[in-house]
Amino acid sequence: MSHPDSSKTENHNNSLLDRYFRLSEHGTNVRTEVIAGITTFLTMAYIIFVNPSILAEAGMDSGAVFVATCLAAAIGCLIMGLWANYPIALAPGMGLNAFFTYTVVLGMGHTWQVALGAVFLSGLTFFLLSIFRIREWIINSIPLPLRLGIAAGIGLFLAMVALKNAGIIVDSPATLVTVGDLSQPGPLYALAGFFVITALAYRRVTGAVMIGILGITVLAIILGHNEFAGLMSMPPSVMPTLMQMDIAGALDVGMVSIIFAFLFVDLFDTSGTLVGVAHRGGLLEKDGKLPRLGRALMADSSATMAGAALGTSTTTSYVESTSGIAAGGRTGLTAVVVALLFLASLFFAPLAGSIPAYATAGALLYVASLMAGSLASADWDDATEAAPVLIAALAMPLTFSIAEGIALGFVSYLAIKVLAGRFSDLNPAVVVLGLLFAVKLIFID
């Protein structure tokens, strides 16, 4: 039999939560918000397995990155939930983690410490842009075709990384790339994971990506192609990556385009996610504006700086938050629940260490297919719009660099519009950035 005061205490706690998060005002309650938080977490928890595997290739300690990933996500979610009061979850972003490893560190030869410094500086710049309200000017100045091309390009870049990591494609002296040995377990597991995840997502199964990753991992263990390292333990040490960022090294002139790429992608990814999720949840004001936008953007940029200090790539708002919105989440309590679940995940490091690269490759390929979908929104009947979209989208995977894709996209957009006499489509920001990128591509290595 329950204590007579227990129901009063529960009601009092509910009342506190109701007042703080304005649950009644948003037509929701504690139970709905908790369910929404669990739903959002399940759809994005794959990042705790994928992020350490990608950043480990840059030479970072996998266990430390695992801890940094969980803590950065928790910090971002708590700020977004407690301060901005939005049901939007944050974690290290897909695409930018691959750019961090394969372009900045392995491709350009920078240390991962310098790369973390660049991430921190991009977060600091994002924070200042949010404080001084320059963000709207930047967002409105970048043409829609370039935004579409960049989003699709990141998707194709992820696809290239996934196919390469799984051994589905390999390098070729004659044709640059060619198909790998598909009789090997790795490519077969990766393809199976991609098929399963896509099918489950189509059937609207919550946590489809995580189910696919864990399912392939278990199957590989059963068939003897992978070793099980355990399920739970105390969290690994974060010391190998904590405060290891090299800000001085990131201030080198050669890092400007890298910092800009981190900033640019995070800015548009976050803005697009915030507006999309808010629209889905009916959280926009009558004029279509997003209330407390400054707080939401500062939450995102603060999480990026905290994540860089802990030892992970750019932390950003997740579009998977729409799954929690669909489950009824309307306030920051949803994000707080996600934060608590990320903190609980700290004790599952052995499980994360058991996930092979081919198990996450299928997840990367699925996320890539979603991001590449922005190509459908391009105006293919207008060559001056379609060509820059295609250039930006193709340049990222083929140069293995998000920064180069952005640069080529701006240069092609500016050049084509000028030659076509479409001067009305240009604005000062596009002209300046296009010229700067042209100088960088031609004269600066």
N, C-alpha and C positions, 0 to 999 in steps of 0.2 A: 504494500500500500504506500502511495507516494505521500511525502510530507506536505501538509497543507500550505506551507509557505513556498513550495517549489513552483507551483503554477503562478504565484504572484511574482516570484523572481524571474521566471521565464517571460511573463507579460511585460515586466519592467525592462528586461533586456531588449525585447522586441520593440518596445516603445522608444528606447534610446536609439536603436538602429533605424527605426522608422523616421525619427526626427532628424538624425544626422544625414541619412541618405535620401530622405524625402520619398520613402517607399510608397506611401499612400497617394502622394501627389502624382507619382508616375504609374499608378495602377498596378503595383506589384506587392509582393510580401517576401519575408525572409526565406521561406521554403522555395519559392520560385527562383529567387536570386541564387540560392545555393545550388539548385539543380542546373541553372544556367552556367554557373561557374564551373561545375564539374564537366558539363558538356563542352564548354570552350577549351578547358584543359585537355580533354581527351583528343580533341581535334588538332591540337598544336604541340602535344607532349613529345612528338617525334623529334623535336629540335634538341632535346636532351641527349638523344642518341646520335643524331646527325652532326651537330655542331662540333663535339669533341673529335669525331673521326676526321672532319675536314681540317680543323685547325691543327690537329696533331701532325698533319703532313707538312705544316709550316715549321715543325720542330718544337712545337709547344707541348707541355706535359698534358697528356690526355685527361688524367684525373683532376688536375687543377682547372682545366677548361670546363670539365663537367660541372665542378662546383661553381665556377664563375658564371656559367650559363644559367644555372638554377637561381643563383643569387641576383644576377642582373635582371632576369625575368621577374623575380619576386619584387625587387625594388621598383622596377617600372610599373608593375601592376598595382603596387601599393600606392605609389604617387598618383597614378591615373585614377584609382578608385577613391582614395581618401581626400585628394585635393581637387581633382577635376570632376569627380563623381560621374564617370562614364563607365559603361560595361565593356570596356575595351582592354584586351590583354596585350602585353608586350613581351618580347623575347628577342634574342639575337636573330637577325633577319637572314633568310635564305637569299642567295645571290651575292650579297655583300660578304658573307663568310667565304664563299668560293673565290670571289675577287681578291679578298685579303690574302688567301693562301696561294692561289695559282698564278695570280698576276703580280701582286705587290711583292710577295716574298720569293716564290719560286721563279717567276718570270723576270722580274726586275732586279732581283738579288738583294733587296732590302732585308734587314733582320725583322723578326716578328715584333721585337720591341719598338722599332721605328714605325712599323705598321700600326701598332697599338697607339703610338703617339699621334699618328694621323687620324685615327678614329676619335681619339679624345679631342683633338683640335676641331674636327668636323662637328662633334657634339657641342663644343663650346660656341662655335660660330652659329650653329642652329639655335642655341639658347639665346644668344645676343640678338639674332634676327627676330626671335619670338618676342623678346622684351621690347625692342624698338619698332615692332610691327612692320618690318620690311618684308616679311614673308609673303603677304598678300600681293605685293607688287611683283615679287619674283615669280610666284605661282601664275599670276595673270599674264606675265610677260612671255612665258614660254609657250609657243604654239602647241595646240593639241596634237598635231601629227608627230612632233618630236617626243611628246610624252608617251604616245602610243608605241612609237618605235623603240624607245628606251625600255619600256615595260616588256615588250615582246623580246627584245634583245637579251634582257636578263634571263628570260625564260629559256631562250635558245642556248645561252651561255651555260645555264644549269644543266640543260639536256646534254651538252657536249661533255661536261664534267661527269655526269652520271654514266654516260656510255663509255667514257674513257676508264673510269674507276672500275666498272664492271668487266672490262675487257671485251666489250661488244664491238668497240672500234679500237684500232691500234694505228700507230704511225706507219707510213709507207714512204720510202724514198721516191717512188714514182708518182704517187697520187696524193701525197700528204697524209691522207687517212684511208683506211680500208677496213673491212670487216675482220673481227678477231676470230679465234677458234671457238665456235659456238658449241662444240662438243664438251668443253670444260664446264665444271660445276658452277663457277662464278657467273658467267653470262647467263646460264640457264636459270639460276636462282634469281638474278636481278630481273630478268624478263618475267618470271613467274610472279615476283613481288609486284611489279608494275601492273600486270594483268589483274591480280587479285585486288590491289588497292583501287584501281580504276573501276572495277566491277562493283566493289563494296560502296564506293563513293556514289556511283550511279544509283545504287539501291538505297542511298541515304542512311547508311550504317554509321552511327556515331563512332568516331575514332578509327575510321577506315585506314588511315595512313599508319597509325601505330599498330593496328592489328596486322597489317601486311608486314611491317618490319619484324615484329615479334614472331609472327607465323613462320616466316622464312628462316629466322634464326633458330627456332625450335626444330624445324624440319632438317636444317643442316646439321644440327647437333645429333639428332636421331640417326641420320644417315652417315655420321662419322666425318663430316666435312668441316666441323666447327667444334670448339671446346667451350664448355659451360664454365664460366669463372665464378659463379655464385649469384645469389639473388640480392641479399642485403648486407650492409656493413656500416660502420661509422664512416662519415664522409671523408674523402681523401683531403690532403692538405692543399690549400689554394696558394701557399707561399711561392711555389715556382713561377707563378704568373702575377701575383699581387704586386701592384705598383711597379711593374717592370717596364712600363711604357717609356719610350725615349722621345720626349717632346722636343728636345733640342735637335735631335736627328731628323724629326719630322718637319722642322722649320726650314729645311733645305729647299732651295728654289725648285729643284726637280720633283719635290713632293706636292707642289701646288695643285697639279691636275689630279693627283690621287686624293688629296683632301677634298677637292671640289667634287670628285666623283662620289665619295662617301656621303658628303653633304647633300648633293643634288638628288641622289637616289633616295636617301632617307627622307628628305623634305617632301618629295612628290609621293613617295610610297605612303608616308604617314598622312599627308593631307588627303590623298585619295581614299585611304582606309577610313579615316575619321568621318569624312562626308558620306561615304557609302554605308558604313555601319550605322551612323546616326539617321540616315534616310530610311534604312530598313527598320529601325526601331522607332520611327516617328519622333525623333528627338530634335529635329530641326525646327527653327522658329518659322513664323508665317512668311517671312521674306526669304526663306531658304538658307539663312545663315546659321552657323553652328554656335550655340551659346558656349561660353567658357573655352573658346578655341585656343586662346593664348595659354591657358592653364594646361590644356591637353598637349599642345606642342612642347611646352616647357617640361612636361612630364616625360615626354619621349626623349628630348635632348638631354635631360638630367640622367635618364637611364642609360643613354649612350656613354656619357662621361663616366658614370659609375661602373658600367660594364668594362670600359677600357682600363680603368684603374684595377679592376678585379682580374682582367685577363681574357676578354672575349671581344669579338668584332661587334659592329654596330647593332645596337638594340633598337627595335622599331615596333610600331603597332601592327598587330596581326589581323589580316582580313578574316582569319578563322573565327574571329570574335562574332561574326554574323551567326555562327551556329548557336552561340549562347543567346543572342538576340532572338533567334527563332524559338528558343526554349523558354522565352519570357523575360530574359534579363533586361533591365532598363536602367539600373543605377550602378554606382561604383562598388556596391557590395559584391556584384558578380566578379569584378576584377580582384577584389580582396580575397575571395574564395580561390581564384586561380593562383594568386600569390602564395597562399598557404599550401596549396597542392605542390607548387614548385619547391617550396621549402621541404615538404615531406619527401620529395623525390631525391633529396640529397643523400638519403640512406640506401639508394638503389644503384650505387656506383658499379658494383660487380656486374649487374645486369647490363648496364650501359657498356661496360668493357667487353661483354660477350658478343656485342653486335658487330658482325663483319661488314666490310665495305660494300659487298654485293647486296646485303640486306637493306642498306640505306640508299643504294643506287636506284632501286625501284621507286622509292619515295621521292627522290630528287627528280626523276623523270616525270612523275605524276605532277608535282608542283610546277615543273617546267611547262607541261601541257596547259595548265591553267593560266600561267602568265603569258604564254604565247597567244592566248585567245584575244588579246587586245588588237591583234592584226585585223580582226573582223570589223573593227570600228573605223578603220582607215577609209578615206575617200579614194578608192581605187580608180575612179573615173577622172580624177584630176591628177595628171602626171606630176605637177609641181608639189603636190601633197604626198602622193604615194611613194615617189622615188626616195625622198629623205627618210621616210619610215622604213623602207626596205634597207637602205644603206645603214642606218643606225642598228637595225635588228640583226643584219647579217654580220656587221663588223665586230660585234661583241664576241660571238663564238669563234669567228675565224681569226681574230687577233688575240683571242683569249684575254680580253680586257674590256671591262665596262667603261673605263675612262676613254679609251680610244674610240669606242662605239659612240659615246656621247659627243666627242670632238668631231668625228666624221659626220655625225648627224647634223650638228649645227653648221658646219662648213658647207655641206651639200644643200641644206635648206636655204642658207643665205645666197649661195652662188646661183642656184636654180631660180629662186624668186627674182633676183636682180636681172639675170639674163632673160627671163620671161617677161620682164616689165611689171611684175606684180609687187610694186613697192609698197602698196597699201597693206600688204600682209606682213610687213616687217615693222619692228619697233626698235627703239634704241638698244634695249637689252640684247636682243637677238643679233643685231649688227655688231655690237661691241664683242660679245662672246664669240660670234662666228669668226671675226677677224683675229681675236686672240688665239683661238684654237688653230686657225690656219697658220699663224706664226709659229705656234708650238709644234705643230705637225711637221712643218717644213724646215725650221731652223733649230729647234731645240730637241736634242736626243732624249 
